[in-house]
Amino acid sequence: MDPFNPLASVAVFQYYPETLTRTLTARAAGAQATRGEALRLAGPPEVRIQLDVEFDAADQLEKADPIVTSKDLHPTLAALEMLLYPKAALVTANEALAREGIIEVIPAQAL
């Protein structure tokens, strides 16, 4: 969730998705661990969410929605795609702080 713009992190669906699967995978210390740490966890679990959803513009076309009639489903798909990119304000702020030597930038957290 983006604290600066929470609405940009929301995807509204008219109906429930066809399938929704959430998988957790433990992140074990693994090969780089010493003998005493072999069974320890290296961090929080890796979460994978798989969503199968079908988009249909029939209802919006029936109401003659001007966005759907002119742009089809492209705005809906673009909004979902934007959830994969870090927010520009976060990237800019991290770059400025890194140049100042204040922080070490790690990859942004996915939403």
N, C-alpha and C positions, 0 to 999 in steps of 0.2 A: 504494500500500500504506500503510495506516495503521499507524505504528510503535507507537501506544498500544494498538491492538486489531487485530492482523493477521488474526484469524479472521473479523472482520466484513467484510473486503475480499475474501473468497474465495467463489466460487460453484461448487458441485460439480454436475457433470452426470453422469448415469448413462451416457449414450452421447455420441458425438461430435455436434456440431451439424450441421445440414443444410448450411450454408455459413458460412464465416468469411473475411472480406475485410479486409485492412489496406491503407489508402491513405495515402501520404505526399505532402504538397503543400509546396513550398518557399515560405517567406515572404520575398519579395524586398522590398528597400527601397521600391520602388514610386514613386508620384507625389510623396511628401514628400521623396524623396532629392535631393541636389544632383547636378549633372552627373557629378562624379567617383565618386559612390556608386551610380549607377544599376544596376550589376550586382552590388551587394553584397546579402548576406542580412540581413534584419532580425531574425532569431532562429532558433531551432530549427524544423524543419519541423512543420507541422500534421499530426497523426496522426488518422485516422478509422478506427474499427474497426466493422464491420457484422457482426452475428451473427444468423443465422436458426436458431432452435431450436424444437422442438416439445415441449411439456410434456404428459405423460400420467400420470394418477394410477392407472392400471390395476394396476400392480405393488403399489403401497402399499395399494390397496383390497383386493387379493387377500389380503394379510397382515393386513388389518383394522387398519391403522395408525390409532391414535386421532386423531392430528392431521389426517390426510387425511380420515378419515371425518367429522370435525366441521367442519373448516375448508376442505376441498378444496385447491386449489393456491394459495390466497391467501398463506400464509406464504412460499412459494417466490418468488412474484412480488414480494412486499413486500421480500424480501431483495435481489433484483436492483435494485429501484427505489432502495433506500437507498444503492447504490453511486454514485448521481448527486448526492447531497447531501453538503456538507462536514460533517465531524464536529463535533458541538456543542462539544466541548472546544477545538478549534482556533479556532472562531468566538469563543468566550468569551475565550480567551487573547489573541487578536488585538485584540478590542475593548478589553480592559483595557490592553494595551500602547499602543494608539492614543490612549486618553484621557490616558495619562501622557506622550504625545509621544515615545515611544521608537521607534515604527515607523510606517511608512506602509502601510496595509493595501491589498493588491492582492487581486483575486479568488482564492479558494482553488483549488489545483490539483486537477483532476479525477483520480479514481483509475482 
